Amino acid sequence: MSAPHREIYLLSPKQFSPETIAVAFAKTSRSPESFREIASQLNDEKSAQFHEKWVVGYGHASVAEHAVLHLAIENASRLAMEAIESNRLGSYTEKSTRYQKWDADNFYIPAELTTTRCAKNICPLAGCCSRLTQPRLHLCAL
């Protein structure tokens, strides 16, 4: 199993409006696409509609928090994300474990651990999780 390509990058305020960037971060929770892919599908009009519905209409104010500084970290471990997100000096959105498909390709196992019993159990467990969550994923589109 190869490790996913890790990236840390800014969504440029020169390329995207603050509202579009905020919506890209909001949508990442329920989309398997990268931040860049999500943002490229948005424009100011679509972003304003999303913002009106979810922030104004439903009160999801955390979406608006992303209109400041935007740092995307992808394919980092759950442990790394917990460490980063424990710092409450920022606002965070991560891929939802309820709304995403998680299979063996979504787990990174460091080379020095690939021969351990624990690592050998991850693939079967990931397959089980994928089968259990698949029926409800179609209900989660925003």
C-alpha positions as CSV (number, residue, x, y, z in Angstrom):
1,M,0.0,0.0,0.0
2,S,1.5,3.3,-1.0
3,A,1.3,6.4,1.1
4,P,-1.0,9.2,-0.1
5,H,0.6,12.4,-1.3
6,R,0.6,14.9,1.6
7,E,0.0,18.5,0.9
8,I,-0.1,21.7,2.9
9,Y,-1.1,24.7,0.8
10,L,-3.0,28.0,0.8
11,L,-6.2,28.6,-1.2
12,S,-5.2,31.9,-2.7
13,P,-7.3,34.9,-1.9
14,K,-6.1,36.3,-5.2
15,Q,-7.8,33.4,-7.0
16,F,-10.9,32.9,-4.7
17,S,-13.1,35.3,-2.7
18,P,-13.1,34.8,1.1
19,E,-16.7,33.5,0.8
20,T,-15.7,30.9,-1.8
21,I,-12.8,29.8,0.3
22,A,-15.0,29.5,3.4
23,V,-17.5,27.4,1.4
24,A,-14.8,25.1,0.0
25,F,-13.7,24.4,3.6
26,A,-17.3,23.8,4.6
27,K,-17.9,21.4,1.8
28,T,-14.8,19.4,2.5
29,S,-16.4,17.7,5.4
30,R,-18.7,15.8,3.2
31,S,-16.8,15.6,-0.1
32,P,-14.0,13.1,-0.9
33,E,-12.4,15.7,-3.2
34,S,-9.5,17.9,-2.3
35,F,-9.8,21.5,-1.2
36,R,-8.5,22.6,-4.6
37,E,-11.1,20.5,-6.5
38,I,-13.9,21.7,-4.4
39,A,-12.9,25.4,-4.8
40,S,-12.5,25.1,-8.6
41,Q,-16.1,24.0,-8.9
42,L,-17.3,27.1,-7.0
43,N,-17.9,30.7,-8.1
44,D,-19.1,33.8,-6.1
45,E,-22.7,33.1,-7.0
46,K,-22.7,29.5,-5.9
47,S,-20.8,30.4,-2.7
48,A,-23.2,33.1,-1.8
49,Q,-26.1,30.7,-2.2
50,F,-24.4,28.1,0.0
51,H,-23.5,30.7,2.6
52,E,-27.1,32.1,2.6
53,K,-28.6,28.6,3.1
54,W,-26.1,27.1,5.6
55,V,-24.7,30.1,7.6
56,V,-27.7,32.5,7.5
57,G,-30.5,29.9,7.2
58,Y,-29.3,27.1,9.4
59,G,-26.8,29.0,11.6
60,H,-23.7,27.1,10.8
61,A,-21.4,30.0,11.7
62,S,-18.3,27.9,11.7
63,V,-18.3,28.2,7.9
64,A,-17.7,32.0,8.2
65,E,-14.7,31.4,10.4
66,H,-12.8,30.2,7.4
67,A,-12.8,33.6,5.8
68,V,-9.5,34.6,7.5
69,L,-6.5,32.4,6.9
70,H,-6.8,29.1,5.0
71,L,-4.3,26.3,5.5
72,A,-5.2,22.9,3.9
73,I,-3.5,19.8,5.3
74,E,-4.4,16.6,3.6
75,N,-3.6,13.0,4.2
76,A,-2.2,13.5,7.6
77,S,-2.8,10.9,10.3
78,R,-5.8,11.1,12.7
79,L,-3.2,11.6,15.5
80,A,-1.6,14.5,13.7
81,M,-4.9,16.1,13.1
82,E,-6.0,15.8,16.7
83,A,-2.7,17.5,17.7
84,I,-3.2,20.3,15.2
85,E,-6.9,20.8,16.0
86,S,-6.4,20.8,19.8
87,N,-4.9,24.3,19.3
88,R,-8.1,26.4,19.5
89,L,-6.4,29.5,18.0
90,G,-8.0,28.6,14.7
91,S,-11.0,27.0,13.1
92,Y,-10.8,23.6,11.6
93,T,-12.8,21.5,9.2
94,E,-11.8,17.9,8.5
95,K,-13.1,15.1,6.4
96,S,-16.1,13.6,8.2
97,T,-15.7,10.0,9.3
98,R,-19.5,9.8,9.0
99,Y,-19.8,11.1,5.4
100,Q,-16.7,9.8,3.7
101,K,-15.8,6.4,2.3
102,W,-12.9,5.0,4.3
103,D,-11.1,2.0,2.8
104,A,-7.6,0.5,3.0
105,D,-6.3,3.2,0.6
106,N,-7.1,5.9,3.2
107,F,-4.8,4.6,5.8
108,Y,-1.1,5.4,5.9
109,I,1.1,2.9,7.6
110,P,4.8,3.9,8.2
111,A,7.2,1.5,6.5
112,E,8.7,0.4,9.9
113,L,5.3,-0.8,11.0
114,T,4.1,-2.6,7.8
115,T,5.2,-6.0,9.2
116,T,3.4,-5.7,12.5
117,R,0.3,-7.6,13.4
118,C,-1.6,-4.3,13.9
119,A,-0.7,-3.1,10.4
120,K,-1.9,-6.4,8.9
121,N,-5.3,-6.0,10.5
122,I,-5.9,-2.5,9.2
123,C,-6.9,-3.6,5.6
124,P,-9.6,-6.0,6.7
125,L,-10.9,-3.5,9.2
126,A,-11.0,-0.8,6.6
127,G,-12.9,-3.0,4.3
128,C,-15.4,-3.7,7.0
129,C,-15.9,0.0,7.7
130,S,-16.3,0.7,4.0
131,R,-19.1,-2.0,3.7
132,L,-20.9,-0.7,6.8
133,T,-20.9,3.0,5.7
134,Q,-21.5,2.6,2.0
135,P,-25.4,2.4,2.2
136,R,-25.7,5.8,4.0
137,L,-23.2,7.8,1.9
138,H,-25.8,8.6,-0.8
139,L,-27.9,10.3,1.8
140,C,-25.1,12.8,2.7
141,A,-24.9,15.0,-0.3
142,L,-25.2,18.7,0.6
